């Protein structure tokens, strides 16, 4: 059952939202970015599983519509949440989603992830590969770009 009452914290911009209509569900790694990072070779069923991934709390995030739209299909080399407090969480969730789905990272994205993650010294990326076992890897272990 969905609810239209309550409050939600959009961690991208630290906004408390009480009107569910002002929220978007953001694909942590946008569909276009996933396609460019390897999903183009997936079956339609795997693409659908990715788009509707409810098995990972990091894959789909409720955020304000305005921040989701400002992000669009950009990766961390091109866009980061406006709230500084969101940096490490966003980088962890991005990296975990990429690793979960075995998606590649281009050089600019990988460089940005490593540079932006420098202050995240206590952060660990934990993820469960789609669809099974749990793994842990550092930021630098992203799958190399296969393009």
N, CA and C atoms as an extended XYZ file, in Angstrom:
441
Properties=species:S:1:pos:R:3:atomname:S:1:resname:S:1:resid:I:1 pbc="F F F"
N         0.834       -1.183        0.000 N   UNK     1
C         0.000        0.000        0.000 CA  UNK     1
C         0.880        1.248        0.000 C   UNK     1
N         0.611        2.144       -0.891 N   UNK     2
C         1.336        3.415       -0.941 CA  UNK     2
C         0.628        4.428       -0.068 C   UNK     2
N         1.391        5.345        0.447 N   UNK     3
C         0.806        6.385        1.285 CA  UNK     3
C         1.097        7.750        0.685 C   UNK     3
N         0.201        8.653        0.872 N   UNK     4
C         0.434       10.015        0.399 CA  UNK     4
C         0.559       10.975        1.573 C   UNK     4
N         0.700       10.413        2.782 N   UNK     5
C         0.862       11.241        3.969 CA  UNK     5
C         2.157       10.870        4.668 C   UNK     5
N         2.765       11.839        5.281 N   UNK     6
C         4.011       11.620        5.985 CA  UNK     6
C         5.047       12.616        5.523 C   UNK     6
N         6.299       12.304        5.800 N   UNK     7
C         7.370       13.166        5.319 CA  UNK     7
C         8.537       12.297        4.884 C   UNK     7
N         9.251       12.786        3.908 N   UNK     8
C        10.390       12.084        3.336 CA  UNK     8
C        11.561       13.051        3.309 C   UNK     8
N        12.757       12.533        3.510 N   UNK     9
C        13.955       13.348        3.403 CA  UNK     9
C        14.617       13.038        2.076 C   UNK     9
N        14.727       14.034        1.239 N   UNK    10
C        15.442       13.910       -0.021 CA  UNK    10
C        16.899       14.200        0.283 C   UNK    10
N        17.716       13.154        0.356 N   UNK    11
C        19.095       13.363        0.797 CA  UNK    11
C        19.933       14.115       -0.218 C   UNK    11
N        19.522       14.169       -1.474 N   UNK    12
C        20.278       14.931       -2.479 CA  UNK    12
C        20.374       16.404       -2.122 C   UNK    12
N        19.289       16.949       -1.561 N   UNK    13
C        19.259       18.387       -1.268 CA  UNK    13
C        18.839       18.687        0.169 C   UNK    13
N        18.789       17.658        1.021 N   UNK    14
C        18.404       17.790        2.432 CA  UNK    14
C        17.031       18.430        2.611 C   UNK    14
N        16.148       18.202        1.658 N   UNK    15
C        14.808       18.785        1.730 CA  UNK    15
C        13.844       17.786        2.363 C   UNK    15
N        13.062       18.270        3.329 N   UNK    16
C        11.989       17.454        3.883 CA  UNK    16
C        10.751       17.703        3.030 C   UNK    16
N        10.172       16.636        2.536 N   UNK    17
C         9.038       16.727        1.622 CA  UNK    17
C         7.818       16.108        2.288 C   UNK    17
N         6.716       16.851        2.309 N   UNK    18
C         5.482       16.325        2.890 CA  UNK    18
C         4.419       16.063        1.825 C   UNK    18
N         4.699       16.441        0.606 N   UNK    19
C         3.785       16.209       -0.514 CA  UNK    19
C         4.444       15.213       -1.467 C   UNK    19
N         3.938       13.987       -1.484 N   UNK    20
C         4.547       12.926       -2.300 CA  UNK    20
C         4.614       13.298       -3.781 C   UNK    20
N         3.762       14.190       -4.224 N   UNK    21
C         3.779       14.615       -5.633 CA  UNK    21
C         5.028       15.413       -5.982 C   UNK    21
N         5.759       15.859       -4.980 N   UNK    22
C         6.985       16.619       -5.221 CA  UNK    22
C         8.223       15.726       -5.219 C   UNK    22
N         7.995       14.412       -5.132 N   UNK    23
C         9.091       13.446       -5.161 CA  UNK    23
C         9.159       12.730       -6.504 C   UNK    23
N        10.345       12.348       -6.867 N   UNK    24
C        10.578       11.445       -7.995 CA  UNK    24
C        11.312       10.235       -7.436 C   UNK    24
N        11.160        9.118       -8.094 N   UNK    25
C        11.984        7.955       -7.780 CA  UNK    25
C        13.127        7.978       -8.786 C   UNK    25
N        14.317        8.186       -8.269 N   UNK    26
C        15.508        8.308       -9.107 CA  UNK    26
C        16.182        6.956       -9.258 C   UNK    26
N        16.518        6.601      -10.493 N   UNK    27
C        17.406        5.457      -10.718 CA  UNK    27
C        18.799        5.961      -10.372 C   UNK    27
N        19.415        5.388       -9.348 N   UNK    28
C        20.733        5.849       -8.918 CA  UNK    28
C        21.661        5.970      -10.119 C   UNK    28
N        21.768        4.912      -10.905 N   UNK    29
C        22.474        4.987      -12.183 CA  UNK    29
C        21.368        5.075      -13.232 C   UNK    29
N        21.215        6.244      -13.862 N   UNK    30
C        20.113        6.442      -14.807 CA  UNK    30
C        20.095        5.384      -15.915 C   UNK    30
N        18.910        5.142      -16.444 N   UNK    31
C        18.749        4.115      -17.468 CA  UNK    31
C        19.660        4.360      -18.672 C   UNK    31
N        19.774        5.608      -19.116 N   UNK    32
C        20.649        5.914      -20.263 CA  UNK    32
C        22.113        5.644      -19.919 C   UNK    32
N        22.527        5.978      -18.709 N   UNK    33
C        23.900        5.708      -18.273 CA  UNK    33
C        24.145        4.209      -18.190 C   UNK    33
N        23.167        3.474      -17.680 N   UNK    34
C        23.302        2.008      -17.616 CA  UNK    34
C        23.440        1.433      -19.023 C   UNK    34
N        22.630        1.913      -19.940 N   UNK    35
C        22.706        1.449      -21.325 CA  UNK    35
C        24.093        1.704      -21.906 C   UNK    35
N        24.630        2.905      -21.663 N   UNK    36
C        25.958        3.259      -22.169 CA  UNK    36
C        27.074        2.481      -21.460 C   UNK    36
N        26.762        1.902      -20.302 N   UNK    37
C        27.757        1.205      -19.484 CA  UNK    37
C        27.643       -0.318      -19.572 C   UNK    37
N        26.880       -0.793      -20.550 N   UNK    38
C        26.809       -2.236      -20.759 CA  UNK    38
C        25.419       -2.821      -20.854 C   UNK    38
N        24.406       -2.110      -20.377 N   UNK    39
C        23.043       -2.660      -20.407 CA  UNK    39
C        22.487       -2.790      -21.817 C   UNK    39
N        23.120       -2.126      -22.784 N   UNK    40
C        22.660       -2.249      -24.175 CA  UNK    40
C        22.724       -3.695      -24.662 C   UNK    40
N        23.581       -4.497      -24.060 N   UNK    41
C        23.752       -5.893      -24.477 CA  UNK    41
C        22.851       -6.849      -23.682 C   UNK    41
N        22.089       -6.337      -22.739 N   UNK    42
C        21.242       -7.183      -21.916 CA  UNK    42
C        19.984       -7.615      -22.648 C   UNK    42
N        19.376       -8.666      -22.122 N   UNK    43
C        18.067       -9.090      -22.619 CA  UNK    43
C        17.024       -8.080      -22.137 C   UNK    43
N        15.888       -8.031      -22.793 N   UNK    44
C        14.817       -7.148      -22.305 CA  UNK    44
C        14.416       -7.470      -20.859 C   UNK    44
N        14.454       -8.729      -20.482 N   UNK    45
C        14.088       -9.114      -19.116 CA  UNK    45
C        15.084       -8.564      -18.098 C   UNK    45
N        16.370       -8.605      -18.434 N   UNK    46
C        17.383       -8.069      -17.507 CA  UNK    46
C        17.268       -6.549      -17.414 C   UNK    46
N        17.005       -5.881      -18.530 N   UNK    47
C        16.811       -4.421      -18.490 CA  UNK    47
C        15.610       -4.063      -17.623 C   UNK    47
N        14.554       -4.844      -17.724 N   UNK    48
C        13.374       -4.598      -16.899 CA  UNK    48
C        13.694       -4.832      -15.421 C   UNK    48
N        14.443       -5.897      -15.127 N   UNK    49
C        14.838       -6.169      -13.745 CA  UNK    49
C        15.666       -5.011      -13.186 C   UNK    49
N        16.555       -4.457      -14.006 N   UNK    50
C        17.356       -3.309      -13.574 CA  UNK    50
C        16.463       -2.095      -13.302 C   UNK    50
N        15.580       -1.803      -14.231 N   UNK    51
C        14.725       -0.615      -14.113 CA  UNK    51
C        13.808       -0.672      -12.897 C   UNK    51
N        13.489       -1.878      -12.451 N   UNK    52
C        12.554       -2.059      -11.337 CA  UNK    52
C        13.215       -2.743      -10.149 C   UNK    52
N        14.492       -2.501       -9.934 N   UNK    53
C        15.260       -3.198       -8.905 CA  UNK    53
C        14.840       -2.761       -7.501 C   UNK    53
N        13.956       -3.539       -6.906 N   UNK    54
C        13.508       -3.259       -5.545 CA  UNK    54
C        14.269       -4.085       -4.517 C   UNK    54
N        15.213       -4.904       -4.981 N   UNK    55
C        15.974       -5.758       -4.071 CA  UNK    55
C        17.184       -5.053       -3.469 C   UNK    55
N        17.503       -3.879       -3.925 N   UNK    56
C        18.608       -3.101       -3.370 CA  UNK    56
C        18.087       -1.722       -2.980 C   UNK    56
N        18.323       -1.328       -1.739 N   UNK    57
C        17.856       -0.016       -1.278 CA  UNK    57
C        18.606        1.129       -1.956 C   UNK    57
N        19.689        0.818       -2.657 N   UNK    58
C        20.490        1.858       -3.297 CA  UNK    58
C        20.076        2.134       -4.740 C   UNK    58
N        19.373        1.236       -5.364 N   UNK    59
C        19.087        1.346       -6.792 CA  UNK    59
C        18.075        2.430       -7.130 C   UNK    59
N        17.054        2.546       -6.321 N   UNK    60
C        15.971        3.510       -6.542 CA  UNK    60
C        15.831        4.364       -5.291 C   UNK    60
N        15.858        5.684       -5.464 N   UNK    61
C        15.880        6.595       -4.326 CA  UNK    61
C        14.810        7.668       -4.498 C   UNK    61
N        14.034        7.921       -3.447 N   UNK    62
C        13.040        8.992       -3.478 CA  UNK    62
C        13.750       10.314       -3.191 C   UNK    62
N        13.673       11.229       -4.151 N   UNK    63
C        14.320       12.538       -4.032 CA  UNK    63
C        13.388       13.604       -4.594 C   UNK    63
N        13.689       14.855       -4.307 N   UNK    64
C        12.851       15.912       -4.864 CA  UNK    64
C        12.907       15.863       -6.385 C   UNK    64
N        11.780       16.153       -6.981 N   UNK    65
C        11.688       16.125       -8.438 CA  UNK    65
C        12.711       17.063       -9.068 C   UNK    65
N        12.914       18.240       -8.449 N   UNK    66
C        13.842       19.200       -9.064 CA  UNK    66
C        15.279       18.688       -9.076 C   UNK    66
N        15.713       17.986       -8.005 N   UNK    67
C        17.087       17.479       -8.031 CA  UNK    67
C        17.218       16.297       -8.975 C   UNK    67
N        16.198       15.463       -9.041 N   UNK    68
C        16.248       14.339       -9.977 CA  UNK    68
C        16.328       14.844      -11.412 C   UNK    68
N        15.590       15.867      -11.713 N   UNK    69
C        15.596       16.401      -13.078 CA  UNK    69
C        16.892       17.150      -13.382 C   UNK    69
N        17.499       17.730      -12.366 N   UNK    70
C        18.790       18.391      -12.617 CA  UNK    70
C        19.880       17.350      -12.860 C   UNK    70
N        19.742       16.182      -12.253 N   UNK    71
C        20.692       15.090      -12.473 CA  UNK    71
C        20.548       14.518      -13.878 C   UNK    71
N        19.312       14.306      -14.301 N   UNK    72
C        18.998       13.715      -15.610 CA  UNK    72
C        19.730       12.377      -15.760 C   UNK    72
N        20.515       12.227      -16.835 N   UNK    73
C        21.215       10.951      -17.058 CA  UNK    73
C        22.727       11.095      -16.869 C   UNK    73
N        23.107       12.061      -16.023 N   UNK    74
C        24.537       12.339      -15.836 CA  UNK    74
C        25.159       11.480      -14.742 C   UNK    74
N        26.456       11.214      -14.895 N   UNK    75
C        27.197       10.434      -13.899 CA  UNK    75
C        27.927       11.395      -12.949 C   UNK    75
N        28.606       10.882      -11.922 N   UNK    76
C        29.264       11.761      -10.950 CA  UNK    76
C        30.358       12.667      -11.522 C   UNK    76
N        30.859       12.384      -12.704 N   UNK    77
C        31.820       13.300      -13.331 CA  UNK    77
C        31.110       14.568      -13.806 C   UNK    77
N        29.787       14.481      -13.978 N   UNK    78
C        29.020       15.598      -14.522 CA  UNK    78
C        28.023       16.202      -13.548 C   UNK    78
N        27.657       15.455      -12.508 N   UNK    79
C        26.642       15.935      -11.562 CA  UNK    79
C        26.829       15.275      -10.207 C   UNK    79
N        26.693       16.078       -9.167 N   UNK    80
C        26.658       15.571       -7.792 CA  UNK    80
C        25.514       16.272       -7.070 C   UNK    80
N        24.945       15.616       -6.052 N   UNK    81
C        23.854       16.255       -5.303 CA  UNK    81
C        24.304       17.595       -4.727 C   UNK    81
N        23.387       18.565       -4.678 N   UNK    82
C        23.762       19.882       -4.153 CA  UNK    82
C        24.124       19.884       -2.672 C   UNK    82
N        23.602       18.960       -1.895 N   UNK    83
C        23.935       18.906       -0.463 CA  UNK    83
C        25.290       18.222       -0.286 C   UNK    83
N        26.225       18.931        0.296 N   UNK    84
C        27.545       18.361        0.543 CA  UNK    84
C        27.497       17.109        1.399 C   UNK    84
N        26.514       17.042        2.294 N   UNK    85
C        26.369       15.874        3.166 CA  UNK    85
C        25.989       14.612        2.394 C   UNK    85
N        25.568       14.770        1.146 N   UNK    86
C        25.128       13.630        0.329 CA  UNK    86
C        26.270       12.990       -0.460 C   UNK    86
N        27.430       13.628       -0.490 N   UNK    87
C        28.514       13.168       -1.360 CA  UNK    87
C        28.878       11.705       -1.155 C   UNK    87
N        29.250       11.329        0.043 N   UNK    88
C        29.708        9.947        0.270 CA  UNK    88
C        28.594        8.942        0.029 C   UNK    88
N        27.390        9.240        0.509 N   UNK    89
C        26.263        8.326        0.292 CA  UNK    89
C        26.007        8.146       -1.199 C   UNK    89
N        26.018        9.242       -1.939 N   UNK    90
C        25.766        9.163       -3.381 CA  UNK    90
C        26.851        8.341       -4.080 C   UNK    90
N        28.094        8.564       -3.731 N   UNK    91
C        29.189        7.816       -4.359 CA  UNK    91
C        29.120        6.324       -4.024 C   UNK    91
N        28.794        6.013       -2.785 N   UNK    92
C        28.659        4.612       -2.378 CA  UNK    92
C        27.508        3.952       -3.138 C   UNK    92
N        26.361        4.624       -3.156 N   UNK    93
C        25.193        4.053       -3.831 CA  UNK    93
C        25.436        3.900       -5.332 C   UNK    93
N        26.073        4.883       -5.938 N   UNK    94
C        26.394        4.826       -7.374 CA  UNK    94
C        27.309        3.629       -7.657 C   UNK    94
N        28.386        3.550       -6.882 N   UNK    95
C        29.367        2.489       -7.091 CA  UNK    95
C        28.749        1.117       -6.834 C   UNK    95
N        27.972        0.994       -5.769 N   UNK    96
C        27.321       -0.283       -5.453 CA  UNK    96
C        26.368       -0.710       -6.567 C   UNK    96
N        25.649        0.246       -7.126 N   UNK    97
C        24.715       -0.078       -8.214 CA  UNK    97
C        25.469       -0.517       -9.456 C   UNK    97
N        26.548        0.197       -9.785 N   UNK    98
C        27.362       -0.194      -10.942 CA  UNK    98
C        27.946       -1.594      -10.744 C   UNK    98
N        28.452       -1.869       -9.548 N   UNK    99
C        29.035       -3.178       -9.275 CA  UNK    99
C        27.961       -4.269       -9.236 C   UNK    99
N        26.838       -3.962       -8.621 N   UNK   100
C        25.736       -4.930       -8.525 CA  UNK   100
C        25.343       -5.463       -9.898 C   UNK   100
N        25.315       -4.567      -10.879 N   UNK   101
C        24.850       -4.920      -12.218 CA  UNK   101
C        26.001       -5.109      -13.204 C   UNK   101
N        27.228       -5.138      -12.721 N   UNK   102
C        28.426       -5.327      -13.563 CA  UNK   102
C        28.479       -4.316      -14.714 C   UNK   102
N        28.202       -3.076      -14.386 N   UNK   103
C        28.254       -2.006      -15.376 CA  UNK   103
C        29.641       -1.385      -15.394 C   UNK   103
N        30.064       -0.934      -16.544 N   UNK   104
C        31.389       -0.337      -16.680 CA  UNK   104
C        31.377        1.133      -16.270 C   UNK   104
N        32.564        1.682      -16.125 N   UNK   105
C        32.740        3.104      -15.840 CA  UNK   105
C        33.787        3.633      -16.818 C   UNK   105
N        33.480        4.756      -17.464 N   UNK   106
C        34.478        5.328      -18.366 CA  UNK   106
C        35.549        6.043      -17.536 C   UNK   106
N        36.607        6.472      -18.195 N   UNK   107
C        37.742        7.072      -17.478 CA  UNK   107
C        37.353        8.310      -16.679 C   UNK   107
N        36.547        9.195      -17.262 N   UNK   108
C        36.154       10.422      -16.560 CA  UNK   108
C        35.325       10.101      -15.317 C   UNK   108
N        34.423        9.150      -15.452 N   UNK   109
C        33.587        8.741      -14.319 CA  UNK   109
C        34.434        8.116      -13.217 C   UNK   109
N        35.316        7.219      -13.578 N   UNK   110
C        36.171        6.533      -12.595 CA  UNK   110
C        37.072        7.543      -11.877 C   UNK   110
N        37.665        8.466      -12.629 N   UNK   111
C        38.514        9.499      -12.033 CA  UNK   111
C        37.712       10.356      -11.059 C   UNK   111
N        36.512       10.765      -11.470 N   UNK   112
C        35.664       11.586      -10.598 CA  UNK   112
C        35.294       10.823       -9.327 C   UNK   112
N        34.931        9.551       -9.465 N   UNK   113
C        34.575        8.756       -8.290 CA  UNK   113
C        35.732        8.692       -7.298 C   UNK   113
N        36.916        8.431       -7.800 N   UNK   114
C        38.079        8.321       -6.922 CA  UNK   114
C        38.414        9.659       -6.258 C   UNK   114
N        38.374       10.749       -7.025 N   UNK   115
C        38.690       12.066       -6.466 CA  UNK   115
C        37.638       12.518       -5.462 C   UNK   115
N        36.363       12.365       -5.829 N   UNK   116
C        35.290       12.806       -4.942 CA  UNK   116
C        35.211       11.968       -3.671 C   UNK   116
N        35.676       10.715       -3.744 N   UNK   117
C        35.599        9.807       -2.592 CA  UNK   117
C        36.734       10.005       -1.592 C   UNK   117
N        37.705       10.844       -1.898 N   UNK   118
C        38.838       11.025       -0.983 CA  UNK   118
C        38.416       11.344        0.451 C   UNK   118
N        37.416       12.219        0.683 N   UNK   119
C        37.027       12.484        2.077 CA  UNK   119
C        36.178       11.373        2.710 C   UNK   119
N        35.812       10.370        1.951 N   UNK   120
C        34.933        9.297        2.440 CA  UNK   120
C        35.757        8.147        3.015 C   UNK   120
N        36.679        8.464        3.902 N   UNK   121
C        37.659        7.492        4.379 CA  UNK   121
C        37.047        6.324        5.150 C   UNK   121
N        35.923        6.523        5.811 N   UNK   122
C        35.293        5.445        6.580 CA  UNK   122
C        34.230        4.696        5.781 C   UNK   122
N        34.126        4.994        4.505 N   UNK   123
C        33.067        4.411        3.681 CA  UNK   123
C        33.508        3.094        3.052 C   UNK   123
N        32.579        2.167        3.015 N   UNK   124
C        32.803        0.877        2.379 CA  UNK   124
C        31.636        0.642        1.428 C   UNK   124
N        31.937        0.187        0.243 N   UNK   125
C        30.898       -0.123       -0.728 CA  UNK   125
C        30.500       -1.581       -0.557 C   UNK   125
N        29.274       -1.792       -0.119 N   UNK   126
C        28.740       -3.139        0.003 CA  UNK   126
C        27.609       -3.284       -0.993 C   UNK   126
N        27.550       -4.443       -1.626 N   UNK   127
C        26.492       -4.673       -2.604 CA  UNK   127
C        26.261       -6.160       -2.752 C   UNK   127
N        25.110       -6.478       -3.254 N   UNK   128
C        24.767       -7.848       -3.577 CA  UNK   128
C        24.640       -7.923       -5.092 C   UNK   128
N        25.481       -8.700       -5.739 N   UNK   129
C        25.378       -8.792       -7.195 CA  UNK   129
C        23.984       -9.255       -7.612 C   UNK   129
N        23.480       -8.679       -8.656 N   UNK   130
C        22.179       -9.107       -9.169 CA  UNK   130
C        22.369      -10.475       -9.810 C   UNK   130
N        21.659      -11.467       -9.392 N   UNK   131
C        20.606      -11.500       -8.381 CA  UNK   131
C        20.997      -12.170       -7.076 C   UNK   131
N        22.288      -12.508       -6.804 N   UNK   132
C        22.556      -13.312       -5.596 CA  UNK   132
C        23.582      -12.761       -4.632 C   UNK   132
N        24.689      -13.408       -4.395 N   UNK   133
C        25.581      -13.256       -3.247 CA  UNK   133
C        26.036      -11.831       -2.912 C   UNK   133
N        26.457      -11.619       -1.660 N   UNK   134
C        26.894      -10.318       -1.147 CA  UNK   134
C        28.402      -10.184       -1.303 C   UNK   134
N        28.841       -8.996       -1.753 N   UNK   135
C        30.263       -8.731       -1.934 CA  UNK   135
C        30.616       -7.351       -1.406 C   UNK   135
N        31.902       -7.122       -1.193 N   UNK   136
C        32.421       -5.818       -0.789 CA  UNK   136
C        33.658       -5.537       -1.630 C   UNK   136
N        33.730       -4.316       -2.201 N   UNK   137
C        34.891       -3.922       -2.990 CA  UNK   137
C        35.169       -2.439       -2.782 C   UNK   137
N        36.440       -2.022       -2.925 N   UNK   138
C        36.754       -0.589       -2.823 CA  UNK   138
C        36.316        0.147       -4.089 C   UNK   138
N        36.257        1.485       -4.010 N   UNK   139
C        35.848        2.303       -5.149 CA  UNK   139
C        36.645        1.987       -6.411 C   UNK   139
N        37.921        1.713       -6.287 N   UNK   140
C        38.796        1.534       -7.449 CA  UNK   140
C        38.568        0.266       -8.230 C   UNK   140
N        37.699       -0.621       -7.777 N   UNK   141
C        37.492       -1.896       -8.451 CA  UNK   141
C        36.325       -1.900       -9.434 C   UNK   141
N        35.883       -0.756       -9.896 N   UNK   142
C        34.814       -0.737      -10.887 CA  UNK   142
C        35.225       -1.486      -12.122 C   UNK   142
N        34.280       -2.111      -12.757 N   UNK   143
C        34.531       -2.850      -13.987 CA  UNK   143
C        35.076       -1.880      -15.032 C   UNK   143
N        36.189       -2.208      -15.685 N   UNK   144
C        36.737       -1.301      -16.712 CA  UNK   144
C        35.748       -1.094      -17.859 C   UNK   144
N        35.817        0.047      -18.471 N   UNK   145
C        34.972        0.372      -19.602 CA  UNK   145
C        35.278       -0.588      -20.744 C   UNK   145
N        34.231       -1.181      -21.315 N   UNK   146
C        34.413       -2.155      -22.378 CA  UNK   146
C        34.150       -1.572      -23.766 C   UNK   146
N        33.970       -0.264      -23.837 N   UNK   147
C        33.682        0.346      -25.146 CA  UNK   147
C        34.926        0.477      -25.970 C   UNK   147
